[in-house]
Amino acid sequence: MLPLHWFLITPCGLCGAPLSEPRGATPTACPACQESLCLPVAGLVGQDPMPWWGAGHYEGPLRQLLLHLRRHPRPEAVAALGGGIARGLAVATESHERPLLVPIPSWKRQANPLPGLLCRALQRHPQLGRADLLERSRPVLGQHHLGRALRLANQVGAFRCLRPPAAGEAHRRPVLIVDDILTSGATVSSAAKALQQTGWRVRGVVCLARTPWSGAAGGDLRSQSRFGDGPG
């Protein structure tokens, strides 16, 4: 028989190990998973190609986990990965703002589930809302084999914004674009342009992982392959 206290605690969203948080708390990652996946407590933060917040680097065990979650989605696992992102966003968000999470849509019939699951996880935090403001205006090529210039060209005009902000909404509710993997920034830059042209204020990007990409400024990124919709 399981001890009573087991039913009163929250398990790690990744491995199921018991945590000290009470049952029903936001799923999080245990110290062992944080260490094995190289997840900083407050996530990763960067500025290229625009301000971004991520859970970790798209390499090693985290890369393998995200590839698996694309095929076999687990909301509690995505929520656990989003814990560090939420802490990083809390530091960067002004008290009067309530940012809108805007997921990158897929043009494939079998849509990538991870941006939507990350939005759902982050919506647990009272300052963050969600708005599905984007749709694909045309299909694009898979991008894992493309260099930065071709990625940028591939994504030109790829998105349409579905509505402009209401009066005062753009000021109170800056947009955070949500994708699973941030690589060259071509996808999110195209999405940001569509939003900005419609009147929205784009604060930055939220992602589960940031890839090293050799074509980026400073050489801090390296292209990594992923299946389905090409990495951005």
Secondary structure, DSSP 8 states (H G I E B T S, - for coil): ---GGGGGEEE-TTT--EEEEETTS-----HHHHHHTT--TT-EEE-SSS-EEEEEESSHHHHHHHHHHHHS--HHHHHHHHHHHHHHHHHHS-TT---EEEE----SSS---HHHHHHHHHTTSTT-EE---EEESS-----TT--HHHHHHHHTT-EEES----TTHHHHS-EEEEEEEESSSHHHHHHHHHHHHTT--EEEEEEEEE--BTTSGGG-B-----SSS---
